[in-house]
Amino acid sequence: MKDRVRNDVLREKAGKAASAKAAAVAAPLKSAADFAAAAKKAGVEAKSSELVARGAALPDVGVNAQVEKAAFALAAGSVGEPVVTADGTTIVKVLEPAGREPSEMAASRESVRQDLLRERRNDFFTAYMVKARQRMKIELNRDVLNSILG
């Protein structure tokens, strides 16, 4: 029990230290022309990744809803506030905006509408057939069925 409490206290102190360092590093990173150079000067490592979709794992961070929310709320070229994670603190800079071009969205709008309409019709038909089967009384005439089958 004593070791567990000690570990919890150490983890809490490490988290506070990481948060304090991130707050000190964040201000220069926001105004820096070269994010990677400013991060290196501050004694932290800047890492980049390919485009990341929502719900996907970020390199060295993993799947983290707080970091994802912060990253997707930023405009291209923006640096976010430090986000505390279980393994440390993350500061995100968005290089390219996520999402589709408006022209691509307009082109696929009719296709998506047709797919949704088709899905809604299928759901309605399925629900109708279930209700119809519940109301119907089906009797099988074994003699006729046997003569048809063989």
Z-matrix of the N, CA and C atoms (Angstrom, degrees):
N
C 1 1.451
C 2 1.527 1 110.11
N 3 1.339 2 115.81 1 -41.71
C 4 1.455 3 120.48 2 -178.93
C 5 1.533 4 110.73 3 -62.97
N 6 1.342 5 116.75 4 -40.72
C 7 1.469 6 120.99 5 178.37
C 8 1.520 7 111.40 6 -65.43
N 9 1.309 8 115.79 7 -38.00
C 10 1.463 9 120.21 8 -179.89
C 11 1.525 10 111.09 9 -64.68
N 12 1.320 11 116.59 10 -43.79
C 13 1.460 12 121.00 11 178.27
C 14 1.524 13 109.86 12 -64.47
N 15 1.330 14 116.11 13 -42.43
C 16 1.468 15 121.07 14 178.88
C 17 1.530 16 110.11 15 -60.10
N 18 1.335 17 116.94 16 -45.36
C 19 1.468 18 121.08 17 179.23
C 20 1.531 19 111.60 18 -63.20
N 21 1.322 20 116.24 19 -39.80
C 22 1.461 21 120.08 20 178.23
C 23 1.526 22 111.36 21 -63.55
N 24 1.319 23 117.00 22 -41.75
C 25 1.460 24 121.45 23 179.22
C 26 1.528 25 110.12 24 -65.90
N 27 1.329 26 116.85 25 -43.26
C 28 1.463 27 120.81 26 178.51
C 29 1.529 28 111.15 27 -63.01
N 30 1.324 29 117.05 28 -41.86
C 31 1.457 30 121.70 29 178.94
C 32 1.531 31 110.41 30 -63.65
N 33 1.321 32 116.26 31 -40.93
C 34 1.465 33 120.30 32 179.60
C 35 1.530 34 110.83 33 -65.96
N 36 1.326 35 116.84 34 -42.46
C 37 1.462 36 120.59 35 179.05
C 38 1.535 37 110.62 36 -65.67
N 39 1.315 38 116.76 37 -40.35
C 40 1.469 39 120.55 38 178.21
C 41 1.524 40 110.66 39 -63.73
N 42 1.325 41 116.89 40 -39.67
C 43 1.461 42 121.15 41 178.03
C 44 1.511 43 111.69 42 -64.18
N 45 1.331 44 116.68 43 -41.73
C 46 1.468 45 120.33 44 178.64
C 47 1.523 46 110.72 45 -66.38
N 48 1.332 47 116.61 46 -39.79
C 49 1.466 48 120.33 47 178.44
C 50 1.531 49 110.57 48 -64.33
N 51 1.334 50 116.68 49 -42.32
C 52 1.463 51 120.66 50 178.64
C 53 1.517 52 110.60 51 -63.92
N 54 1.313 53 117.57 52 -40.64
C 55 1.462 54 121.33 53 179.00
C 56 1.530 55 111.08 54 -64.89
N 57 1.330 56 116.81 55 -41.52
C 58 1.466 57 120.83 56 179.38
C 59 1.528 58 110.50 57 -65.10
N 60 1.339 59 116.60 58 -42.67
C 61 1.463 60 119.85 59 178.99
C 62 1.523 61 110.32 60 -65.36
N 63 1.324 62 117.00 61 -41.97
C 64 1.471 63 121.01 62 -179.95
C 65 1.519 64 110.78 63 -62.95
N 66 1.329 65 117.56 64 -39.70
C 67 1.462 66 120.56 65 178.68
C 68 1.521 67 110.54 66 -64.55
N 69 1.331 68 116.02 67 -38.22
C 70 1.467 69 119.98 68 179.21
C 71 1.531 70 111.48 69 -69.99
N 72 1.321 71 116.57 70 -34.17
C 73 1.463 72 122.00 71 -178.17
C 74 1.531 73 111.08 72 -80.42
N 75 1.327 74 117.96 73 -31.17
C 76 1.460 75 122.26 74 -172.93
C 77 1.520 76 113.34 75 -61.77
N 78 1.318 77 118.21 76 -41.96
C 79 1.464 78 121.01 77 -176.85
C 80 1.528 79 112.17 78 -60.18
N 81 1.333 80 119.63 79 -50.67
C 82 1.466 81 118.38 80 178.24
C 83 1.531 82 113.00 81 -64.82
N 84 1.328 83 117.37 82 -31.91
C 85 1.466 84 119.96 83 -179.63
C 86 1.523 85 111.88 84 -66.96
N 87 1.313 86 116.66 85 -34.02
C 88 1.469 87 119.87 86 -178.15
C 89 1.520 88 112.23 87 -66.06
N 90 1.326 89 116.10 88 -34.35
C 91 1.471 90 118.73 89 -176.71
C 92 1.526 91 113.32 90 -100.97
N 93 1.333 92 117.58 91 -0.70
C 94 1.459 93 120.88 92 -176.59
C 95 1.525 94 111.39 93 -74.45
N 96 1.339 95 114.45 94 140.66
C 97 1.466 96 119.54 95 176.27
C 98 1.528 97 110.05 96 -73.63
N 99 1.324 98 116.28 97 -36.69
C 100 1.465 99 121.76 98 179.30
C 101 1.525 100 108.47 99 -115.87
N 102 1.306 101 116.04 100 101.13
C 103 1.466 102 122.36 101 -175.90
C 104 1.526 103 111.61 102 -58.69
N 105 1.338 104 117.36 103 -46.87
C 106 1.467 105 121.48 104 -177.07
C 107 1.520 106 111.32 105 -63.50
N 108 1.327 107 116.82 106 -42.74
C 109 1.467 108 120.09 107 179.81
C 110 1.525 109 110.92 108 -66.26
N 111 1.332 110 116.75 109 -41.13
C 112 1.465 111 120.54 110 178.85
C 113 1.519 112 110.80 111 -65.32
N 114 1.324 113 117.41 112 -37.66
C 115 1.464 114 120.86 113 178.10
C 116 1.523 115 110.15 114 -66.11
N 117 1.322 116 116.42 115 -43.56
C 118 1.465 117 120.40 116 179.29
C 119 1.520 118 110.46 117 -62.86
N 120 1.323 119 117.29 118 -41.41
C 121 1.461 120 121.86 119 178.88
C 122 1.532 121 110.37 120 -62.59
N 123 1.342 122 117.17 121 -34.69
C 124 1.465 123 121.87 122 179.62
C 125 1.523 124 112.44 123 -79.44
N 126 1.327 125 116.43 124 -5.72
C 127 1.463 126 119.53 125 177.74
C 128 1.515 127 114.49 126 88.94
N 129 1.318 128 116.97 127 17.41
C 130 1.467 129 120.49 128 177.04
C 131 1.523 130 108.81 129 -121.99
N 132 1.306 131 115.57 130 161.40
C 133 1.459 132 120.87 131 -177.44
C 134 1.524 133 110.37 132 -100.03
N 135 1.335 134 115.64 133 130.20
C 136 1.466 135 120.89 134 175.02
C 137 1.518 136 107.77 135 -95.66
N 138 1.319 137 116.24 136 129.51
C 139 1.462 138 121.84 137 178.53
C 140 1.512 139 108.57 138 -123.06
N 141 1.323 140 116.10 139 147.42
C 142 1.454 141 119.53 140 177.70
C 143 1.521 142 109.21 141 -121.63
N 144 1.308 143 114.92 142 165.43
C 145 1.461 144 120.50 143 179.81
C 146 1.511 145 109.00 144 -141.45
N 147 1.308 146 115.09 145 168.62
C 148 1.467 147 120.90 146 171.90
C 149 1.519 148 107.18 147 -70.16
N 150 1.317 149 116.36 148 177.59
C 151 1.462 150 119.59 149 176.19
C 152 1.520 151 109.57 150 -57.25
N 153 1.305 152 115.94 151 138.72
C 154 1.461 153 121.88 152 -176.65
C 155 1.518 154 108.70 153 -119.47
N 156 1.327 155 116.08 154 131.24
C 157 1.464 156 121.11 155 177.59
C 158 1.524 157 109.93 156 -86.87
N 159 1.304 158 115.87 157 160.80
C 160 1.473 159 119.69 158 176.53
C 161 1.521 160 109.35 159 -61.23
N 162 1.314 161 115.19 160 138.13
C 163 1.463 162 120.37 161 178.92
C 164 1.512 163 113.92 162 84.65
N 165 1.324 164 117.75 163 -6.24
C 166 1.464 165 121.01 164 -179.87
C 167 1.530 166 109.55 165 -87.15
N 168 1.304 167 114.91 166 158.40
C 169 1.462 168 120.37 167 179.26
C 170 1.523 169 110.21 168 -76.85
N 171 1.311 170 115.58 169 136.25
C 172 1.454 171 121.56 170 174.82
C 173 1.529 172 108.60 171 -91.65
N 174 1.328 173 118.61 172 143.30
C 175 1.460 174 120.53 173 179.91
C 176 1.528 175 111.51 174 -57.81
N 177 1.307 176 116.63 175 132.57
C 178 1.473 177 125.34 176 179.09
C 179 1.527 178 114.61 177 64.78
N 180 1.316 179 118.07 178 -2.69
C 181 1.462 180 121.25 179 177.99
C 182 1.517 181 109.85 180 -113.47
N 183 1.331 182 116.17 181 -38.26
C 184 1.455 183 121.37 182 -176.28
C 185 1.515 184 110.24 183 84.90
N 186 1.311 185 116.20 184 -159.59
C 187 1.463 186 121.27 185 178.08
C 188 1.519 187 107.27 186 -86.06
N 189 1.319 188 116.35 187 115.92
C 190 1.460 189 120.91 188 -178.15
C 191 1.526 190 107.97 189 -142.31
N 192 1.320 191 116.35 190 115.46
C 193 1.462 192 121.75 191 -175.47
C 194 1.525 193 112.19 192 -63.34
N 195 1.339 194 117.44 193 -36.50
C 196 1.466 195 120.23 194 -178.44
C 197 1.530 196 111.08 195 -67.21
N 198 1.323 197 116.56 196 -44.95
C 199 1.465 198 120.35 197 179.70
C 200 1.527 199 109.54 198 -66.38
N 201 1.329 200 116.63 199 -41.75
C 202 1.465 201 120.62 200 178.93
C 203 1.521 202 111.33 201 -60.94
N 204 1.319 203 116.37 202 -45.63
C 205 1.469 204 120.55 203 179.75
C 206 1.527 205 110.55 204 -60.94
N 207 1.333 206 117.06 205 -43.17
C 208 1.462 207 121.02 206 179.28
C 209 1.526 208 110.71 207 -64.83
N 210 1.317 209 117.53 208 -43.09
C 211 1.463 210 121.46 209 -177.14
C 212 1.523 211 111.72 210 -66.76
N 213 1.324 212 117.82 211 -43.62
C 214 1.458 213 120.42 212 -176.79
C 215 1.531 214 112.80 213 -77.59
N 216 1.331 215 117.17 214 -10.02
C 217 1.459 216 120.18 215 176.80
C 218 1.523 217 111.59 216 -87.46
N 219 1.327 218 117.31 217 -13.04
C 220 1.463 219 121.83 218 -176.30
C 221 1.523 220 112.16 219 -87.58
N 222 1.317 221 114.93 220 150.29
C 223 1.468 222 120.93 221 173.70
C 224 1.529 223 108.24 222 -85.95
N 225 1.311 224 116.57 223 164.46
C 226 1.465 225 121.12 224 179.43
C 227 1.522 226 109.87 225 -59.73
N 228 1.338 227 116.05 226 133.67
C 229 1.455 228 122.16 227 179.96
C 230 1.512 229 114.47 228 86.79
N 231 1.332 230 118.03 229 -4.30
C 232 1.460 231 121.90 230 -178.23
C 233 1.522 232 111.62 231 -87.53
N 234 1.329 233 115.13 232 150.40
C 235 1.461 234 122.46 233 175.58
C 236 1.520 235 107.22 234 -112.47
N 237 1.331 236 116.03 235 130.99
C 238 1.455 237 120.88 236 -177.19
C 239 1.511 238 112.96 237 -88.17
N 240 1.306 239 115.12 238 174.40
C 241 1.463 240 122.56 239 175.00
C 242 1.528 241 108.75 240 -74.13
N 243 1.316 242 118.26 241 156.29
C 244 1.465 243 120.36 242 176.66
C 245 1.536 244 111.04 243 -61.70
N 246 1.330 245 115.40 244 137.66
C 247 1.465 246 121.67 245 178.76
C 248 1.527 247 107.43 246 -118.85
N 249 1.318 248 116.44 247 121.32
C 250 1.456 249 121.43 248 -179.28
C 251 1.522 250 109.01 249 -80.14
N 252 1.332 251 116.30 250 127.65
C 253 1.457 252 122.33 251 177.28
C 254 1.524 253 108.52 252 -117.75
N 255 1.298 254 116.72 253 177.66
C 256 1.466 255 120.48 254 -179.66
C 257 1.523 256 111.79 255 -65.18
N 258 1.327 257 117.22 256 -29.86
C 259 1.461 258 120.94 257 -176.31
C 260 1.524 259 113.56 258 -101.67
N 261 1.315 260 119.05 259 1.35
C 262 1.458 261 120.92 260 -178.91
C 263 1.508 262 110.81 261 154.98
N 264 1.314 263 115.16 262 -149.50
C 265 1.454 264 121.30 263 -179.23
C 266 1.521 265 108.44 264 -128.26
N 267 1.314 266 116.48 265 139.54
C 268 1.459 267 122.27 266 -176.36
C 269 1.522 268 109.74 267 -121.10
N 270 1.333 269 115.09 268 136.47
C 271 1.454 270 121.78 269 171.98
C 272 1.520 271 106.01 270 -118.69
N 273 1.322 272 117.14 271 126.07
C 274 1.455 273 122.01 272 -173.27
C 275 1.527 274 110.36 273 -108.76
N 276 1.331 275 115.46 274 136.72
C 277 1.461 276 121.84 275 169.42
C 278 1.519 277 106.81 276 -121.20
N 279 1.318 278 116.21 277 129.40
C 280 1.459 279 121.28 278 -179.66
C 281 1.520 280 108.23 279 -93.69
N 282 1.331 281 115.82 280 121.99
C 283 1.457 282 120.62 281 179.61
C 284 1.521 283 111.50 282 -89.63
N 285 1.333 284 116.34 283 -41.72
C 286 1.464 285 121.68 284 179.59
C 287 1.514 286 108.34 285 -128.27
N 288 1.310 287 116.96 286 141.29
C 289 1.460 288 118.46 287 178.07
C 290 1.523 289 110.65 288 -70.97
N 291 1.290 290 114.78 289 144.45
C 292 1.463 291 119.97 290 176.22
C 293 1.514 292 108.35 291 -86.90
N 294 1.289 293 115.58 292 152.17
C 295 1.453 294 118.88 293 176.54
C 296 1.508 295 111.42 294 120.83
N 297 1.299 296 115.03 295 -177.16
C 298 1.451 297 121.57 296 -176.34
C 299 1.510 298 110.02 297 -108.78
N 300 1.277 299 113.94 298 158.76
C 301 1.457 300 120.63 299 174.93
C 302 1.529 301 108.51 300 -71.93
N 303 1.320 302 117.63 301 145.28
C 304 1.471 303 120.08 302 178.91
C 305 1.527 304 113.16 303 -56.51
N 306 1.333 305 117.69 304 -34.39
C 307 1.461 306 119.41 305 -179.97
C 308 1.526 307 110.99 306 -66.89
N 309 1.340 308 117.30 307 -36.96
C 310 1.470 309 121.02 308 177.30
C 311 1.528 310 110.20 309 -66.41
N 312 1.323 311 116.16 310 -39.91
C 313 1.460 312 120.03 311 -179.78
C 314 1.526 313 110.79 312 -65.70
N 315 1.313 314 117.40 313 -41.69
C 316 1.467 315 121.10 314 179.51
C 317 1.522 316 110.70 315 -63.92
N 318 1.328 317 116.85 316 -38.19
C 319 1.464 318 120.43 317 -179.05
C 320 1.530 319 111.43 318 -67.80
N 321 1.317 320 117.60 319 -34.05
C 322 1.462 321 119.80 320 -177.44
C 323 1.532 322 113.19 321 -92.89
N 324 1.322 323 117.61 322 -4.74
C 325 1.468 324 121.44 323 -176.46
C 326 1.527 325 111.87 324 -59.06
N 327 1.340 326 118.40 325 -46.81
C 328 1.467 327 121.35 326 -177.70
C 329 1.526 328 110.62 327 -65.91
N 330 1.308 329 117.18 328 -38.88
C 331 1.456 330 121.21 329 178.44
C 332 1.530 331 110.80 330 -62.71
N 333 1.312 332 116.64 331 -44.09
C 334 1.464 333 121.16 332 178.71
C 335 1.524 334 110.15 333 -64.96
N 336 1.336 335 116.84 334 -40.84
C 337 1.463 336 120.63 335 179.22
C 338 1.529 337 111.06 336 -61.42
N 339 1.341 338 116.74 337 -43.72
C 340 1.460 339 120.99 338 179.31
C 341 1.535 340 110.92 339 -64.55
N 342 1.327 341 116.78 340 -40.86
C 343 1.471 342 120.19 341 178.17
C 344 1.519 343 111.42 342 -62.40
N 345 1.326 344 117.16 343 -43.61
C 346 1.464 345 120.91 344 178.96
C 347 1.522 346 111.55 345 -65.80
N 348 1.320 347 116.28 346 -40.52
C 349 1.467 348 120.65 347 178.13
C 350 1.523 349 110.49 348 -63.10
N 351 1.325 350 117.27 349 -45.18
C 352 1.467 351 122.00 350 178.44
C 353 1.532 352 110.64 351 -61.02
N 354 1.316 353 116.72 352 -42.56
C 355 1.463 354 120.88 353 179.14
C 356 1.522 355 111.52 354 -64.42
N 357 1.324 356 116.54 355 -41.17
C 358 1.464 357 120.40 356 179.32
C 359 1.528 358 111.06 357 -65.78
N 360 1.333 359 117.34 358 -39.64
C 361 1.468 360 120.91 359 177.46
C 362 1.522 361 111.22 360 -63.61
N 363 1.332 362 116.44 361 -42.77
C 364 1.472 363 120.31 362 178.44
C 365 1.521 364 111.39 363 -63.20
N 366 1.330 365 117.05 364 -41.35
C 367 1.460 366 120.38 365 177.96
C 368 1.523 367 110.95 366 -62.79
N 369 1.328 368 117.07 367 -42.34
C 370 1.462 369 121.30 368 178.87
C 371 1.525 370 110.73 369 -63.11
N 372 1.345 371 116.58 370 -46.61
C 373 1.458 372 120.36 371 -178.95
C 374 1.526 373 111.12 372 -62.57
N 375 1.332 374 116.95 373 -41.60
C 376 1.468 375 120.88 374 178.93
C 377 1.523 376 110.60 375 -62.47
N 378 1.329 377 117.20 376 -45.31
C 379 1.463 378 120.67 377 178.85
C 380 1.524 379 110.87 378 -63.84
N 381 1.334 380 117.55 379 -39.24
C 382 1.464 381 121.48 380 177.96
C 383 1.523 382 111.05 381 -62.38
N 384 1.324 383 116.58 382 -44.85
C 385 1.465 384 120.12 383 -178.97
C 386 1.529 385 111.84 384 -65.96
N 387 1.312 386 117.58 385 -36.99
C 388 1.468 387 120.27 386 177.66
C 389 1.523 388 109.66 387 -63.42
N 390 1.330 389 117.03 388 -45.67
C 391 1.473 390 120.59 389 178.81
C 392 1.529 391 110.79 390 -63.95
N 393 1.329 392 117.12 391 -41.05
C 394 1.465 393 120.71 392 -179.58
C 395 1.524 394 110.46 393 -63.21
N 396 1.317 395 117.48 394 -42.15
C 397 1.470 396 120.30 395 179.53
C 398 1.524 397 111.19 396 -64.62
N 399 1.321 398 117.08 397 -34.50
C 400 1.456 399 120.05 398 179.74
C 401 1.527 400 111.12 399 -67.52
N 402 1.330 401 117.93 400 -32.41
C 403 1.453 402 121.68 401 -178.25
C 404 1.515 403 113.41 402 -84.98
N 405 1.325 404 117.90 403 -22.16
C 406 1.460 405 120.82 404 -175.92
C 407 1.519 406 111.27 405 -85.90
N 408 1.338 407 113.65 406 148.28
C 409 1.445 408 120.04 407 173.65
C 410 1.517 409 106.05 408 -111.80
N 411 1.316 410 115.81 409 117.48
C 412 1.458 411 120.76 410 -175.76
C 413 1.528 412 108.50 411 -108.17
N 414 1.316 413 114.71 412 126.21
C 415 1.457 414 120.61 413 176.72
C 416 1.519 415 108.09 414 -118.26
N 417 1.303 416 115.84 415 135.26
C 418 1.458 417 120.84 416 178.53
C 419 1.522 418 109.54 417 -100.70
N 420 1.315 419 116.89 418 130.33
C 421 1.449 420 122.40 419 175.35
C 422 1.530 421 105.81 420 -97.06
N 423 1.312 422 116.32 421 100.97
C 424 1.460 423 122.64 422 -173.91
C 425 1.539 424 111.90 423 -60.44
N 426 1.315 425 117.88 424 -37.43
C 427 1.457 426 119.76 425 -179.00
C 428 1.532 427 111.34 426 -63.52
N 429 1.321 428 117.50 427 -44.85
C 430 1.467 429 121.17 428 179.53
C 431 1.533 430 109.87 429 -68.32
N 432 1.300 431 116.96 430 -41.44
C 433 1.456 432 120.97 431 -179.57
C 434 1.533 433 110.75 432 -63.35
N 435 1.335 434 117.63 433 -42.40
C 436 1.457 435 121.29 434 178.31
C 437 1.529 436 111.98 435 -66.48
N 438 1.331 437 117.30 436 -37.12
C 439 1.480 438 119.56 437 179.42
C 440 1.535 439 110.49 438 -69.29
N 441 1.330 440 118.23 439 -33.54
C 442 1.464 441 120.87 440 178.08
C 443 1.523 442 110.67 441 -71.83
N 444 1.313 443 116.29 442 -43.04
C 445 1.477 444 120.11 443 -176.65
C 446 1.504 445 113.59 444 -79.14
N 447 1.273 446 118.36 445 -16.82
C 448 1.425 447 111.46 446 175.55
C 449 1.451 448 119.62 447 156.44
